[in-house]
Amino acid sequence: MALNKFTRRQVMKAGGAAAAVAGLSPLIGAPAIAASKVFKIGYVTPDTGPLAAFGEADPFMLAIARKHFGRGVKDAAGKSVKVEILVRDSQSKPNRAAAVAADLILKDKVDLLLVASTPETTNPVSDQAETNEVPCVSTMAPWQPWFFARGGKPGVGFKYTYHYFWGLEDIIGAYTAMWNKIPTNKIVGGLFPNDGDGNAWGDKEHGIAPGMAANGGYKVIDPGRFPDLNDNFSNYIGTFKKENADIVTGVVIPPDIGTFLKQAAQQSYKPKAVTVGKALLFPVVIDGLGPAANNLSSEMWWGPTWPYKSSLTGESCRQLCDAYEKSTGREWTQHIGFAYSLFEMAADIVKRSDGPGNAAATLNAIKTTDLETVVGPIKWGAPGAMNNISKTPMVGGQWRATNGGKYKNEIIVVANTTAPQIPVAGKMEQYG
């Protein structure tokens, strides 16, 4: 049976009394039928597979969330609400993400879905939520591939699914701001895989190339799409060398950046800047690249110098990073802030809901969100985005070898024109 063949509404119609006994949450406009006593939150995340770096901070963050909810939460009517968090691993596979989301909806009967990390996870989960009429909040994917790849129409948007993050316009601004600080010929080689991010970034009309041409005169060379987990970048490297590309950009999964850099070195290709999204975000990936990691650059969407505080505890971003390092013994990672903020959102939604079993009230609580979180303010309908989108700040960051420091490498802010409230910590340096 197809995962989305039946919506929750259709299951209730077909199941009648049996569905009521099973405790299916009532639908918008429907009477309460054996409503659950527990507000269930489903969380889908890539804890394993090639995107596992995005889930590295999940155990730390989930411990905080469960501790917070364990103290008890009161809904809008002042009733005490028990909250249960159900975590499911997408295994970095879109089909798996859709399957576990469907199970959370139809079997576990969650009241709210949360999902994080790249369109390969956020989109199939959001689609299941929209189809089955379950309120859902997602993050950690640029808003364009989340919105347009799912068939979103400007001015219409979606009914049940909401998303907060930055957009490709911010990538263009941050990347060109970094490149403007070093001498290059403004020719950029593009690495765009055949996935949600790659197709969005490489789109000839709506991707990054037109914006980069308009914002500084950068010319993007696009040799075409390649599969994730690609083992041969020779054609791309050859094209970049032929076109004399001083800069390499794109959006690839972590294993692919290691393969590309190794083969580029073997073929004596030495770009002046390597600024790549997704793959270069996390210390666990950077440390595995050895000396090739120094002066790699990427977008930077959260860190200890962000000027925001937790709506749950009042902790600063610095304090949250310090707590993570003390708890895990590992270097802080950008995923912490956004995974944490999803549960800030959840706590705020529960407080303004009517408890479990009332999808209409939960959806209304999402729609009326106006919350200051560790990643910035969340309020839908941000300028330049769509009705279901809230934009968060992003800047340009560059990795530095610490040469004997506490950790092997650290990322610092080197360009902040896209978000001046986040302080610059160093100068952009040439790669290689």
Phi, psi and omega in degrees: 000136178297146185299323184251025182295320178244134173277169179298324179298319180292323177298319180294318179297318183287323187276337179055232183297327180297322179294322179296317179298323181291346175084030178297135179297141180294152182266167177302126179085354181258153178290154178294131180232107177047052183299141179294151178272354182241132175279112185261128178247123175263135180233119180250131187207150178274086181279341178226169181091186185294345178259015187299336178300332178291339181257007186302323184270002185302313181302319178298311183294319181294327177297318178295314182297316182292326176295317180297311182291333179294339178283348181099140179231138177257137179277188185297334180269002180086007179279141177287131184241127173274133184242134176239133179253122179251117184257135178228137181270124177283347183058022180066020182242127179303318180296320178294319178301316179296319182295314181291328176295317178299319178295318179299323182284307190272331180260312182275342175058052181293152176271336184210135175253136172239142180210144183221151160092096172069152180301334180295340177253311186295320187291310179296326178291315179297322178297318177297320180295317180295316180297319185263008172060049178241129179302138186213139175234133182229163179200178179063046168205135178308144189293331182296308178294333175289318186278303188285323180294340178267007178085019179294140179246126178307135181086347179245301177069215183234162182265321189250348188243134182228152189215138174229133178176188177266181181233178182296333176298329178284324174301311180302313181295316183289316182294312181293328177297322177291314183294330179296344183271356177229154180283121177218170175271004177065023173258126190240124174273129184256133175249100185236105181286169179272068175217185185302312180293312184299318180291327178287313181295324184269001180301130187294332181260320188246003180276202187277338186299311180300319180293323179290328176293319181284333185254064176119359176075029179277135180255121182263124175266119183243102181284356180115177185274155175221158181284150170302151185062040178289139182250004182212108179255018185302318180297322181289315179297317179299318179294317180297321178293317181298320181275358179060045181286117178281343187232142171241132176224182180142191182214101186233163177283157185309314181300328184287330179290324177296317178297315181298311183296322178296314181289327176297318178295320179296329182260016175056038174260119186233084178292156180276342176212135172237104185237100190233135179278161176069299187292331188257025185274332197239141181304322183299328177281313182300315181298329180285350181272351179067213183301337181293349183282333187298127178072012165296149182228160186196173169292153178226112187248001172192150177183180186294341181266005176294135189273044184235166181231157178291134175283350179269318188235346184083002180293146175280169177297322177299314181296324179293319177296317180297320180295321178297313182295322179292321183286323188253338186076011180244160179293144178302155183221151186299332182300332184307308186300316184282323174296319178298316184295331176301323181274339164299314178300314182300315180298318179293321179294315179300318181298329183256011179264186175250030180080189182291150172088358180242087184296327181297316180291322178296316179297319178296323177297322176294311184301329184261018180300134173209085194229135172272120182238180179292344179257002180120180181287139178245116176206128189287155179083038180296146177305135179085357179242208183239174186303325185266013188243141166236128183269142177242157187287151178211143181227183178261132181235153179225140181275140177234135170291132184275346178053059177100008178286187182300321177237162185295318184221157174219148177258136180232154178283126179239353177207126185231023181298334179280343180205080185298343180289348179258120189288144174283140183244355181184177182263147174294132180241154180291142179278149174085000000 
